[in-house]
Amino acid sequence: MGFLDNAKDKLSDAVDKHGDKIEGGIDKAADLASDKTGGKYDDKIESGVDKAKDALDGLDGKDDDIQ
């Protein structure tokens, strides 16, 4: 198993165990970015949030960790 496979497994385990906290962090970062930009880029921020959540949730092949 290579370095990247090992890193992916560890990240997948972290998402399985702490998906709710990770989701909260992503949402908090999105809120901060929205506040700093005055809401000007909310559509792009929301798109990025959705993509990040989908990518993290799909690491283990199941969509069950992040809402």
mmCIF file as Biopython writes it, N, C-alpha, C and O atoms, coordinates in Angstrom:
data_model
#
loop_
_atom_site.group_PDB
_atom_site.id
_atom_site.type_symbol
_atom_site.label_atom_id
_atom_site.label_alt_id
_atom_site.label_comp_id
_atom_site.label_asym_id
_atom_site.label_entity_id
_atom_site.label_seq_id
_atom_site.pdbx_PDB_ins_code
_atom_site.Cartn_x
_atom_site.Cartn_y
_atom_site.Cartn_z
_atom_site.occupancy
_atom_site.B_iso_or_equiv
_atom_site.auth_seq_id
_atom_site.auth_asym_id
_atom_site.pdbx_PDB_model_num
ATOM 1   N N  . MET A ? 1  ? 0.850   -1.171 0.000  1.0 0.0 1  A 1 
ATOM 2   C CA . MET A ? 1  ? 0.000   0.000  0.000  1.0 0.0 1  A 1 
ATOM 3   C C  . MET A ? 1  ? 0.898   1.236  0.000  1.0 0.0 1  A 1 
ATOM 4   O O  . MET A ? 1  ? 1.827   1.339  0.801  1.0 0.0 1  A 1 
ATOM 5   N N  . GLY A ? 2  ? 0.619   2.143  -0.880 1.0 0.0 2  A 1 
ATOM 6   C CA . GLY A ? 2  ? 1.417   3.347  -1.005 1.0 0.0 2  A 1 
ATOM 7   C C  . GLY A ? 2  ? 1.010   4.427  -0.025 1.0 0.0 2  A 1 
ATOM 8   O O  . GLY A ? 2  ? 0.026   4.297  0.704  1.0 0.0 2  A 1 
ATOM 9   N N  . PHE A ? 3  ? 1.775   5.475  -0.024 1.0 0.0 3  A 1 
ATOM 10  C CA . PHE A ? 3  ? 1.540   6.603  0.862  1.0 0.0 3  A 1 
ATOM 11  C C  . PHE A ? 3  ? 0.141   7.198  0.675  1.0 0.0 3  A 1 
ATOM 12  O O  . PHE A ? 3  ? -0.564  7.451  1.653  1.0 0.0 3  A 1 
ATOM 13  N N  . LEU A ? 4  ? -0.254  7.418  -0.565 1.0 0.0 4  A 1 
ATOM 14  C CA . LEU A ? 4  ? -1.557  8.037  -0.817 1.0 0.0 4  A 1 
ATOM 15  C C  . LEU A ? 4  ? -2.710  7.119  -0.435 1.0 0.0 4  A 1 
ATOM 16  O O  . LEU A ? 4  ? -3.742  7.591  0.042  1.0 0.0 4  A 1 
ATOM 17  N N  . ASP A ? 5  ? -2.551  5.823  -0.637 1.0 0.0 5  A 1 
ATOM 18  C CA . ASP A ? 5  ? -3.594  4.887  -0.212 1.0 0.0 5  A 1 
ATOM 19  C C  . ASP A ? 5  ? -3.754  4.908  1.299  1.0 0.0 5  A 1 
ATOM 20  O O  . ASP A ? 5  ? -4.869  4.870  1.818  1.0 0.0 5  A 1 
ATOM 21  N N  . ASN A ? 6  ? -2.626  4.969  1.997  1.0 0.0 6  A 1 
ATOM 22  C CA . ASN A ? 6  ? -2.652  5.025  3.449  1.0 0.0 6  A 1 
ATOM 23  C C  . ASN A ? 6  ? -3.315  6.320  3.933  1.0 0.0 6  A 1 
ATOM 24  O O  . ASN A ? 6  ? -4.116  6.294  4.867  1.0 0.0 6  A 1 
ATOM 25  N N  . ALA A ? 7  ? -2.988  7.430  3.310  1.0 0.0 7  A 1 
ATOM 26  C CA . ALA A ? 7  ? -3.573  8.720  3.671  1.0 0.0 7  A 1 
ATOM 27  C C  . ALA A ? 7  ? -5.073  8.717  3.409  1.0 0.0 7  A 1 
ATOM 28  O O  . ALA A ? 7  ? -5.845  9.243  4.211  1.0 0.0 7  A 1 
ATOM 29  N N  . LYS A ? 8  ? -5.491  8.129  2.293  1.0 0.0 8  A 1 
ATOM 30  C CA . LYS A ? 8  ? -6.920  8.061  1.969  1.0 0.0 8  A 1 
ATOM 31  C C  . LYS A ? 8  ? -7.667  7.215  3.001  1.0 0.0 8  A 1 
ATOM 32  O O  . LYS A ? 8  ? -8.769  7.572  3.415  1.0 0.0 8  A 1 
ATOM 33  N N  . ASP A ? 9  ? -7.072  6.101  3.415  1.0 0.0 9  A 1 
ATOM 34  C CA . ASP A ? 9  ? -7.700  5.254  4.430  1.0 0.0 9  A 1 
ATOM 35  C C  . ASP A ? 9  ? -7.850  5.990  5.758  1.0 0.0 9  A 1 
ATOM 36  O O  . ASP A ? 9  ? -8.887  5.885  6.414  1.0 0.0 9  A 1 
ATOM 37  N N  . LYS A ? 10 ? -6.826  6.727  6.152  1.0 0.0 10 A 1 
ATOM 38  C CA . LYS A ? 10 ? -6.892  7.480  7.403  1.0 0.0 10 A 1 
ATOM 39  C C  . LYS A ? 10 ? -7.934  8.589  7.326  1.0 0.0 10 A 1 
ATOM 40  O O  . LYS A ? 10 ? -8.673  8.818  8.284  1.0 0.0 10 A 1 
ATOM 41  N N  . LEU A ? 11 ? -7.994  9.273  6.196  1.0 0.0 11 A 1 
ATOM 42  C CA . LEU A ? 11 ? -8.982  10.330 6.020  1.0 0.0 11 A 1 
ATOM 43  C C  . LEU A ? 11 ? -10.391 9.744  6.009  1.0 0.0 11 A 1 
ATOM 44  O O  . LEU A ? 11 ? -11.310 10.327 6.584  1.0 0.0 11 A 1 
ATOM 45  N N  . SER A ? 12 ? -10.562 8.612  5.367  1.0 0.0 12 A 1 
ATOM 46  C CA . SER A ? 12 ? -11.858 7.951  5.330  1.0 0.0 12 A 1 
ATOM 47  C C  . SER A ? 12 ? -12.308 7.560  6.732  1.0 0.0 12 A 1 
ATOM 48  O O  . SER A ? 12 ? -13.477 7.727  7.079  1.0 0.0 12 A 1 
ATOM 49  N N  . ASP A ? 13 ? -11.389 7.042  7.536  1.0 0.0 13 A 1 
ATOM 50  C CA . ASP A ? 13 ? -11.711 6.687  8.914  1.0 0.0 13 A 1 
ATOM 51  C C  . ASP A ? 13 ? -12.103 7.917  9.722  1.0 0.0 13 A 1 
ATOM 52  O O  . ASP A ? 13 ? -13.042 7.870  10.516 1.0 0.0 13 A 1 
ATOM 53  N N  . ALA A ? 14 ? -11.386 9.017  9.519  1.0 0.0 14 A 1 
ATOM 54  C CA . ALA A ? 14 ? -11.699 10.256 10.237 1.0 0.0 14 A 1 
ATOM 55  C C  . ALA A ? 14 ? -13.087 10.766 9.858  1.0 0.0 14 A 1 
ATOM 56  O O  . ALA A ? 14 ? -13.833 11.229 10.720 1.0 0.0 14 A 1 
ATOM 57  N N  . VAL A ? 15 ? -13.436 10.684 8.589  1.0 0.0 15 A 1 
ATOM 58  C CA . VAL A ? 15 ? -14.757 11.130 8.141  1.0 0.0 15 A 1 
ATOM 59  C C  . VAL A ? 15 ? -15.843 10.225 8.729  1.0 0.0 15 A 1 
ATOM 60  O O  . VAL A ? 15 ? -16.902 10.706 9.132  1.0 0.0 15 A 1 
ATOM 61  N N  . ASP A ? 16 ? -15.580 8.920  8.778  1.0 0.0 16 A 1 
ATOM 62  C CA . ASP A ? 16 ? -16.546 7.997  9.369  1.0 0.0 16 A 1 
ATOM 63  C C  . ASP A ? 16 ? -16.790 8.315  10.837 1.0 0.0 16 A 1 
ATOM 64  O O  . ASP A ? 16 ? -17.930 8.279  11.299 1.0 0.0 16 A 1 
ATOM 65  N N  . LYS A ? 17 ? -15.740 8.621  11.564 1.0 0.0 17 A 1 
ATOM 66  C CA . LYS A ? 17 ? -15.852 8.848  13.010 1.0 0.0 17 A 1 
ATOM 67  C C  . LYS A ? 17 ? -16.317 10.252 13.356 1.0 0.0 17 A 1 
ATOM 68  O O  . LYS A ? 17 ? -17.035 10.439 14.338 1.0 0.0 17 A 1 
ATOM 69  N N  . HIS A ? 18 ? -15.918 11.245 12.561 1.0 0.0 18 A 1 
ATOM 70  C CA . HIS A ? 18 ? -16.158 12.642 12.919 1.0 0.0 18 A 1 
ATOM 71  C C  . HIS A ? 18 ? -16.818 13.433 11.800 1.0 0.0 18 A 1 
ATOM 72  O O  . HIS A ? 18 ? -16.549 14.625 11.649 1.0 0.0 18 A 1 
ATOM 73  N N  . GLY A ? 19 ? -17.672 12.795 11.017 1.0 0.0 19 A 1 
ATOM 74  C CA . GLY A ? 19 ? -18.311 13.457 9.888  1.0 0.0 19 A 1 
ATOM 75  C C  . GLY A ? 19 ? -19.102 14.685 10.270 1.0 0.0 19 A 1 
ATOM 76  O O  . GLY A ? 19 ? -19.099 15.680 9.545  1.0 0.0 19 A 1 
ATOM 77  N N  . ASP A ? 20 ? -19.786 14.627 11.411 1.0 0.0 20 A 1 
ATOM 78  C CA . ASP A ? 20 ? -20.587 15.769 11.841 1.0 0.0 20 A 1 
ATOM 79  C C  . ASP A ? 20 ? -19.712 16.975 12.188 1.0 0.0 20 A 1 
ATOM 80  O O  . ASP A ? 20 ? -20.076 18.113 11.892 1.0 0.0 20 A 1 
ATOM 81  N N  . LYS A ? 21 ? -18.571 16.730 12.807 1.0 0.0 21 A 1 
ATOM 82  C CA . LYS A ? 21 ? -17.665 17.829 13.152 1.0 0.0 21 A 1 
ATOM 83  C C  . LYS A ? 21 ? -17.011 18.407 11.901 1.0 0.0 21 A 1 
ATOM 84  O O  . LYS A ? 21 ? -16.835 19.621 11.796 1.0 0.0 21 A 1 
ATOM 85  N N  . ILE A ? 22 ? -16.656 17.558 10.966 1.0 0.0 22 A 1 
ATOM 86  C CA . ILE A ? 22 ? -16.052 18.018 9.714  1.0 0.0 22 A 1 
ATOM 87  C C  . ILE A ? 22 ? -17.062 18.848 8.924  1.0 0.0 22 A 1 
ATOM 88  O O  . ILE A ? 22 ? -16.726 19.894 8.368  1.0 0.0 22 A 1 
ATOM 89  N N  . GLU A ? 23 ? -18.292 18.368 8.885  1.0 0.0 23 A 1 
ATOM 90  C CA . GLU A ? 23 ? -19.352 19.109 8.193  1.0 0.0 23 A 1 
ATOM 91  C C  . GLU A ? 23 ? -19.549 20.485 8.825  1.0 0.0 23 A 1 
ATOM 92  O O  . GLU A ? 23 ? -19.706 21.483 8.122  1.0 0.0 23 A 1 
ATOM 93  N N  . GLY A ? 24 ? -19.540 20.530 10.151 1.0 0.0 24 A 1 
ATOM 94  C CA . GLY A ? 24 ? -19.677 21.802 10.852 1.0 0.0 24 A 1 
ATOM 95  C C  . GLY A ? 24 ? -18.532 22.755 10.531 1.0 0.0 24 A 1 
ATOM 96  O O  . GLY A ? 24 ? -18.740 23.959 10.385 1.0 0.0 24 A 1 
ATOM 97  N N  . GLY A ? 25 ? -17.321 22.212 10.422 1.0 0.0 25 A 1 
ATOM 98  C CA . GLY A ? 25 ? -16.166 23.044 10.076 1.0 0.0 25 A 1 
ATOM 99  C C  . GLY A ? 25 ? -16.255 23.607 8.672  1.0 0.0 25 A 1 
ATOM 100 O O  . GLY A ? 25 ? -15.903 24.763 8.434  1.0 0.0 25 A 1 
ATOM 101 N N  . ILE A ? 26 ? -16.725 22.791 7.746  1.0 0.0 26 A 1 
ATOM 102 C CA . ILE A ? 26 ? -16.895 23.259 6.372  1.0 0.0 26 A 1 
ATOM 103 C C  . ILE A ? 26 ? -17.941 24.370 6.323  1.0 0.0 26 A 1 
ATOM 104 O O  . ILE A ? 26 ? -17.746 25.386 5.655  1.0 0.0 26 A 1 
ATOM 105 N N  . ASP A ? 27 ? -19.048 24.171 7.033  1.0 0.0 27 A 1 
ATOM 106 C CA . ASP A ? 27 ? -20.104 25.187 7.065  1.0 0.0 27 A 1 
ATOM 107 C C  . ASP A ? 27 ? -19.619 26.479 7.717  1.0 0.0 27 A 1 
ATOM 108 O O  . ASP A ? 27 ? -19.949 27.574 7.262  1.0 0.0 27 A 1 
ATOM 109 N N  . LYS A ? 28 ? -18.837 26.344 8.782  1.0 0.0 28 A 1 
ATOM 110 C CA . LYS A ? 28 ? -18.303 27.519 9.473  1.0 0.0 28 A 1 
ATOM 111 C C  . LYS A ? 28 ? -17.350 28.292 8.562  1.0 0.0 28 A 1 
ATOM 112 O O  . LYS A ? 28 ? -17.385 29.522 8.528  1.0 0.0 28 A 1 
ATOM 113 N N  . ALA A ? 29 ? -16.504 27.580 7.828  1.0 0.0 29 A 1 
ATOM 114 C CA . ALA A ? 29 ? -15.591 28.233 6.890  1.0 0.0 29 A 1 
ATOM 115 C C  . ALA A ? 29 ? -16.366 28.939 5.776  1.0 0.0 29 A 1 
ATOM 116 O O  . ALA A ? 29 ? -15.989 30.030 5.350  1.0 0.0 29 A 1 
ATOM 117 N N  . ALA A ? 30 ? -17.444 28.317 5.309  1.0 0.0 30 A 1 
ATOM 118 C CA . ALA A ? 30 ? -18.270 28.929 4.262  1.0 0.0 30 A 1 
ATOM 119 C C  . ALA A ? 30 ? -18.934 30.201 4.778  1.0 0.0 30 A 1 
ATOM 120 O O  . ALA A ? 30 ? -19.008 31.200 4.064  1.0 0.0 30 A 1 
ATOM 121 N N  . ASP A ? 31 ? -19.414 30.163 6.009  1.0 0.0 31 A 1 
ATOM 122 C CA . ASP A ? 31 ? -20.034 31.359 6.599  1.0 0.0 31 A 1 
ATOM 123 C C  . ASP A ? 31 ? -19.021 32.490 6.732  1.0 0.0 31 A 1 
ATOM 124 O O  . ASP A ? 31 ? -19.338 33.647 6.458  1.0 0.0 31 A 1 
ATOM 125 N N  . LEU A ? 32 ? -17.807 32.157 7.151  1.0 0.0 32 A 1 
ATOM 126 C CA . LEU A ? 32 ? -16.767 33.162 7.281  1.0 0.0 32 A 1 
ATOM 127 C C  . LEU A ? 32 ? -16.427 33.766 5.919  1.0 0.0 32 A 1 
ATOM 128 O O  . LEU A ? 32 ? -16.291 34.983 5.794  1.0 0.0 32 A 1 
ATOM 129 N N  . ALA A ? 33 ? -16.291 32.921 4.907  1.0 0.0 33 A 1 
ATOM 130 C CA . ALA A ? 33 ? -15.992 33.417 3.561  1.0 0.0 33 A 1 
ATOM 131 C C  . ALA A ? 33 ? -17.119 34.313 3.045  1.0 0.0 33 A 1 
ATOM 132 O O  . ALA A ? 33 ? -16.869 35.331 2.400  1.0 0.0 33 A 1 
ATOM 133 N N  . SER A ? 34 ? -18.338 33.930 3.332  1.0 0.0 34 A 1 
ATOM 134 C CA . SER A ? 34 ? -19.483 34.734 2.911  1.0 0.0 34 A 1 
ATOM 135 C C  . SER A ? 34 ? -19.481 36.093 3.607  1.0 0.0 34 A 1 
ATOM 136 O O  . SER A ? 34 ? -19.734 37.120 2.977  1.0 0.0 34 A 1 
ATOM 137 N N  . ASP A ? 35 ? -19.196 36.094 4.905  1.0 0.0 35 A 1 
ATOM 138 C CA . ASP A ? 35 ? -19.134 37.350 5.651  1.0 0.0 35 A 1 
ATOM 139 C C  . ASP A ? 35 ? -18.025 38.257 5.131  1.0 0.0 35 A 1 
ATOM 140 O O  . ASP A ? 35 ? -18.218 39.464 4.988  1.0 0.0 35 A 1 
ATOM 141 N N  . LYS A ? 36 ? -16.870 37.672 4.849  1.0 0.0 36 A 1 
ATOM 142 C CA . LYS A ? 36 ? -15.724 38.468 4.385  1.0 0.0 36 A 1 
ATOM 143 C C  . LYS A ? 36 ? -15.951 39.051 2.995  1.0 0.0 36 A 1 
ATOM 144 O O  . LYS A ? 36 ? -15.400 40.102 2.667  1.0 0.0 36 A 1 
ATOM 145 N N  . THR A ? 37 ? -16.755 38.381 2.178  1.0 0.0 37 A 1 
ATOM 146 C CA . THR A ? 37 ? -17.012 38.873 0.824  1.0 0.0 37 A 1 
ATOM 147 C C  . THR A ? 37 ? -18.336 39.624 0.726  1.0 0.0 37 A 1 
ATOM 148 O O  . THR A ? 37 ? -18.731 40.053 -0.358 1.0 0.0 37 A 1 
ATOM 149 N N  . GLY A ? 38 ? -19.012 39.782 1.843  1.0 0.0 38 A 1 
ATOM 150 C CA . GLY A ? 38 ? -20.274 40.512 1.835  1.0 0.0 38 A 1 
ATOM 151 C C  . GLY A ? 38 ? -21.375 39.786 1.092  1.0 0.0 38 A 1 
ATOM 152 O O  . GLY A ? 38 ? -22.316 40.423 0.617  1.0 0.0 38 A 1 
ATOM 153 N N  . GLY A ? 39 ? -21.285 38.485 0.979  1.0 0.0 39 A 1 
ATOM 154 C CA . GLY A ? 39 ? -22.313 37.698 0.298  1.0 0.0 39 A 1 
ATOM 155 C C  . GLY A ? 39 ? -22.224 37.741 -1.215 1.0 0.0 39 A 1 
ATOM 156 O O  . GLY A ? 39 ? -23.065 37.170 -1.909 1.0 0.0 39 A 1 
ATOM 157 N N  . LYS A ? 40 ? -21.205 38.416 -1.725 1.0 0.0 40 A 1 
ATOM 158 C CA . LYS A ? 40 ? -21.077 38.604 -3.174 1.0 0.0 40 A 1 
ATOM 159 C C  . LYS A ? 40 ? -20.860 37.287 -3.926 1.0 0.0 40 A 1 
ATOM 160 O O  . LYS A ? 40 ? -21.280 37.151 -5.075 1.0 0.0 40 A 1 
ATOM 161 N N  . TYR A ? 41 ? -20.209 36.323 -3.283 1.0 0.0 41 A 1 
ATOM 162 C CA . TYR A ? 41 ? -19.856 35.063 -3.947 1.0 0.0 41 A 1 
ATOM 163 C C  . TYR A ? 41 ? -20.559 33.861 -3.312 1.0 0.0 41 A 1 
ATOM 164 O O  . TYR A ? 41 ? -20.045 32.744 -3.366 1.0 0.0 41 A 1 
ATOM 165 N N  . ASP A ? 42 ? -21.708 34.082 -2.721 1.0 0.0 42 A 1 
ATOM 166 C CA . ASP A ? 42 ? -22.400 32.998 -2.018 1.0 0.0 42 A 1 
ATOM 167 C C  . ASP A ? 42 ? -22.701 31.803 -2.913 1.0 0.0 42 A 1 
ATOM 168 O O  . ASP A ? 42 ? -22.622 30.662 -2.457 1.0 0.0 42 A 1 
ATOM 169 N N  . ASP A ? 43 ? -23.042 32.038 -4.166 1.0 0.0 43 A 1 
ATOM 170 C CA . ASP A ? 43 ? -23.339 30.917 -5.054 1.0 0.0 43 A 1 
ATOM 171 C C  . ASP A ? 43 ? -22.101 30.060 -5.309 1.0 0.0 43 A 1 
ATOM 172 O O  . ASP A ? 43 ? -22.194 28.834 -5.366 1.0 0.0 43 A 1 
ATOM 173 N N  . LYS A ? 44 ? -20.959 30.693 -5.460 1.0 0.0 44 A 1 
ATOM 174 C CA . LYS A ? 44 ? -19.710 29.955 -5.676 1.0 0.0 44 A 1 
ATOM 175 C C  . LYS A ? 44 ? -19.251 29.248 -4.395 1.0 0.0 44 A 1 
ATOM 176 O O  . LYS A ? 44 ? -18.742 28.129 -4.441 1.0 0.0 44 A 1 
ATOM 177 N N  . ILE A ? 45 ? -19.438 29.911 -3.263 1.0 0.0 45 A 1 
ATOM 178 C CA . ILE A ? 45 ? -19.084 29.308 -1.976 1.0 0.0 45 A 1 
ATOM 179 C C  . ILE A ? 45 ? -19.945 28.080 -1.723 1.0 0.0 45 A 1 
ATOM 180 O O  . ILE A ? 45 ? -19.435 27.038 -1.312 1.0 0.0 45 A 1 
ATOM 181 N N  . GLU A ? 46 ? -21.232 28.194 -1.963 1.0 0.0 46 A 1 
ATOM 182 C CA . GLU A ? 46 ? -22.142 27.063 -1.753 1.0 0.0 46 A 1 
ATOM 183 C C  . GLU A ? 46 ? -21.798 25.900 -2.682 1.0 0.0 46 A 1 
ATOM 184 O O  . GLU A ? 46 ? -21.862 24.738 -2.281 1.0 0.0 46 A 1 
ATOM 185 N N  . SER A ? 47 ? -21.441 26.212 -3.899 1.0 0.0 47 A 1 
ATOM 186 C CA . SER A ? 47 ? -21.036 25.174 -4.845 1.0 0.0 47 A 1 
ATOM 187 C C  . SER A ? 47 ? -19.791 24.441 -4.343 1.0 0.0 47 A 1 
ATOM 188 O O  . SER A ? 47 ? -19.713 23.214 -4.412 1.0 0.0 47 A 1 
ATOM 189 N N  . GLY A ? 48 ? -18.833 25.195 -3.843 1.0 0.0 48 A 1 
ATOM 190 C CA . GLY A ? 48 ? -17.614 24.601 -3.303 1.0 0.0 48 A 1 
ATOM 191 C C  . GLY A ? 48 ? -17.884 23.750 -2.079 1.0 0.0 48 A 1 
ATOM 192 O O  . GLY A ? 48 ? -17.284 22.689 -1.909 1.0 0.0 48 A 1 
ATOM 193 N N  . VAL A ? 49 ? -18.784 24.210 -1.228 1.0 0.0 49 A 1 
ATOM 194 C CA . VAL A ? 49 ? -19.163 23.450 -0.032 1.0 0.0 49 A 1 
ATOM 195 C C  . VAL A ? 49 ? -19.788 22.124 -0.432 1.0 0.0 49 A 1 
ATOM 196 O O  . VAL A ? 49 ? -19.448 21.077 0.119  1.0 0.0 49 A 1 
ATOM 197 N N  . ASP A ? 50 ? -20.699 22.171 -1.387 1.0 0.0 50 A 1 
ATOM 198 C CA . ASP A ? 50 ? -21.347 20.937 -1.839 1.0 0.0 50 A 1 
ATOM 199 C C  . ASP A ? 50 ? -20.335 19.946 -2.419 1.0 0.0 50 A 1 
ATOM 200 O O  . ASP A ? 50 ? -20.403 18.749 -2.139 1.0 0.0 50 A 1 
ATOM 201 N N  . LYS A ? 51 ? -19.414 20.440 -3.212 1.0 0.0 51 A 1 
ATOM 202 C CA . LYS A ? 51 ? -18.395 19.567 -3.809 1.0 0.0 51 A 1 
ATOM 203 C C  . LYS A ? 51 ? -17.477 18.974 -2.750 1.0 0.0 51 A 1 
ATOM 204 O O  . LYS A ? 51 ? -17.128 17.796 -2.824 1.0 0.0 51 A 1 
ATOM 205 N N  . ALA A ? 52 ? -17.082 19.777 -1.765 1.0 0.0 52 A 1 
ATOM 206 C CA . ALA A ? 52 ? -16.209 19.284 -0.695 1.0 0.0 52 A 1 
ATOM 207 C C  . ALA A ? 52 ? -16.906 18.211 0.128  1.0 0.0 52 A 1 
ATOM 208 O O  . ALA A ? 52 ? -16.310 17.182 0.448  1.0 0.0 52 A 1 
ATOM 209 N N  . LYS A ? 53 ? -18.168 18.449 0.469  1.0 0.0 53 A 1 
ATOM 210 C CA . LYS A ? 53 ? -18.922 17.468 1.258  1.0 0.0 53 A 1 
ATOM 211 C C  . LYS A ? 53 ? -19.122 16.174 0.471  1.0 0.0 53 A 1 
ATOM 212 O O  . LYS A ? 53 ? -18.989 15.084 1.027  1.0 0.0 53 A 1 
ATOM 213 N N  . ASP A ? 54 ? -19.438 16.285 -0.807 1.0 0.0 54 A 1 
ATOM 214 C CA . ASP A ? 54 ? -19.623 15.090 -1.641 1.0 0.0 54 A 1 
ATOM 215 C C  . ASP A ? 54 ? -18.330 14.288 -1.750 1.0 0.0 54 A 1 
ATOM 216 O O  . ASP A ? 54 ? -18.345 13.059 -1.675 1.0 0.0 54 A 1 
ATOM 217 N N  . ALA A ? 55 ? -17.217 14.985 -1.927 1.0 0.0 55 A 1 
ATOM 218 C CA . ALA A ? 55 ? -15.930 14.299 -2.062 1.0 0.0 55 A 1 
ATOM 219 C C  . ALA A ? 55 ? -15.556 13.583 -0.772 1.0 0.0 55 A 1 
ATOM 220 O O  . ALA A ? 55 ? -15.120 12.432 -0.806 1.0 0.0 55 A 1 
ATOM 221 N N  . LEU A ? 56 ? -15.720 14.248 0.355  1.0 0.0 56 A 1 
ATOM 222 C CA . LEU A ? 56 ? -15.388 13.617 1.634  1.0 0.0 56 A 1 
ATOM 223 C C  . LEU A ? 56 ? -16.329 12.468 1.955  1.0 0.0 56 A 1 
ATOM 224 O O  . LEU A ? 56 ? -15.906 11.431 2.466  1.0 0.0 56 A 1 
ATOM 225 N N  . ASP A ? 57 ? -17.595 12.656 1.657  1.0 0.0 57 A 1 
ATOM 226 C CA . ASP A ? 57 ? -18.580 11.629 1.959  1.0 0.0 57 A 1 
ATOM 227 C C  . ASP A ? 57 ? -18.377 10.387 1.107  1.0 0.0 57 A 1 
ATOM 228 O O  . ASP A ? 57 ? -18.656 9.278  1.561  1.0 0.0 57 A 1 
ATOM 229 N N  . GLY A ? 58 ? -17.904 10.551 -0.098 1.0 0.0 58 A 1 
ATOM 230 C CA . GLY A ? 58 ? -17.736 9.416  -1.008 1.0 0.0 58 A 1 
ATOM 231 C C  . GLY A ? 58 ? -16.409 8.687  -0.884 1.0 0.0 58 A 1 
ATOM 232 O O  . GLY A ? 58 ? -16.145 7.774  -1.666 1.0 0.0 58 A 1 
ATOM 233 N N  . LEU A ? 59 ? -15.572 9.058  0.065  1.0 0.0 59 A 1 
ATOM 234 C CA . LEU A ? 59 ? -14.261 8.408  0.193  1.0 0.0 59 A 1 
ATOM 235 C C  . LEU A ? 59 ? -14.361 6.915  0.429  1.0 0.0 59 A 1 
ATOM 236 O O  . LEU A ? 59 ? -13.549 6.144  -0.081 1.0 0.0 59 A 1 
ATOM 237 N N  . ASP A ? 60 ? -15.350 6.507  1.198  1.0 0.0 60 A 1 
ATOM 238 C CA . ASP A ? 60 ? -15.466 5.075  1.506  1.0 0.0 60 A 1 
ATOM 239 C C  . ASP A ? 60 ? -16.435 4.347  0.564  1.0 0.0 60 A 1 
ATOM 240 O O  . ASP A ? 60 ? -16.744 3.173  0.768  1.0 0.0 60 A 1 
ATOM 241 N N  . GLY A ? 61 ? -16.902 5.049  -0.455 1.0 0.0 61 A 1 
ATOM 242 C CA . GLY A ? 61 ? -17.811 4.433  -1.414 1.0 0.0 61 A 1 
ATOM 243 C C  . GLY A ? 61 ? -19.266 4.471  -0.988 1.0 0.0 61 A 1 
ATOM 244 O O  . GLY A ? 61 ? -20.141 3.992  -1.710 1.0 0.0 61 A 1 
ATOM 245 N N  . LYS A ? 62 ? -19.532 5.037  0.182  1.0 0.0 62 A 1 
ATOM 246 C CA . LYS A ? 62 ? -20.899 5.149  0.688  1.0 0.0 62 A 1 
ATOM 247 C C  . LYS A ? 62 ? -21.176 6.629  0.960  1.0 0.0 62 A 1 
ATOM 248 O O  . LYS A ? 62 ? -20.301 7.364  1.417  1.0 0.0 62 A 1 
ATOM 249 N N  . ASP A ? 63 ? -22.387 7.044  0.676  1.0 0.0 63 A 1 
ATOM 250 C CA . ASP A ? 63 ? -22.782 8.416  0.974  1.0 0.0 63 A 1 
ATOM 251 C C  . ASP A ? 63 ? -23.589 8.428  2.265  1.0 0.0 63 A 1 
ATOM 252 O O  . ASP A ? 63 ? -24.812 8.571  2.246  1.0 0.0 63 A 1 
ATOM 253 N N  . ASP A ? 64 ? -22.887 8.277  3.391  1.0 0.0 64 A 1 
ATOM 254 C CA . ASP A ? 64 ? -23.601 8.163  4.643  1.0 0.0 64 A 1 
ATOM 255 C C  . ASP A ? 64 ? -22.988 8.939  5.799  1.0 0.0 64 A 1 
ATOM 256 O O  . ASP A ? 64 ? -23.489 8.863  6.921  1.0 0.0 64 A 1 
ATOM 257 N N  . ASP A ? 65 ? -21.917 9.682  5.553  1.0 0.0 65 A 1 
ATOM 258 C CA . ASP A ? 65 ? -21.203 10.317 6.657  1.0 0.0 65 A 1 
ATOM 259 C C  . ASP A ? 65 ? -21.517 11.787 6.821  1.0 0.0 65 A 1 
ATOM 260 O O  . ASP A ? 65 ? -21.596 12.282 7.945  1.0 0.0 65 A 1 
ATOM 261 N N  . ILE A ? 66 ? -21.695 12.484 5.730  1.0 0.0 66 A 1 
ATOM 262 C CA . ILE A ? 66 ? -21.923 13.932 5.762  1.0 0.0 66 A 1 
ATOM 263 C C  . ILE A ? 66 ? -23.212 14.223 5.029  1.0 0.0 66 A 1 
ATOM 264 O O  . ILE A ? 66 ? -23.451 13.698 3.942  1.0 0.0 66 A 1 
ATOM 265 N N  . GLN A ? 67 ? -24.037 15.054 5.621  1.0 0.0 67 A 1 
ATOM 266 C CA . GLN A ? 67 ? -25.352 15.380 5.035  1.0 0.0 67 A 1 
ATOM 267 C C  . GLN A ? 67 ? -25.171 16.435 4.026  1.0 0.0 67 A 1 
ATOM 268 O O  . GLN A ? 67 ? -26.141 16.867 3.405  1.0 0.0 67 A 1 
#
